[in-house]
């Protein structure tokens, strides 16, 4: 009878240990899931900003800004003054 009780207690203790390890794994999995959800939100925000930038790059204002800043181009009725960089 004592042997049966000992076996039952050892089986119960094994189940309890396994349960604790599974709970720890579950906590770690939830933490990882929260990290991934945060990363997804950040990537969606980056994608949104890129879409806005892409839309801006297709406008006439963007083309004018690039022409002025990079190439120094102006309209026929405009004048460009440059300051001395002494």
Residue pairs with C-beta under 8 A, 6 or more apart in sequence:
56 62
67 73
68 74
72 80
74 80
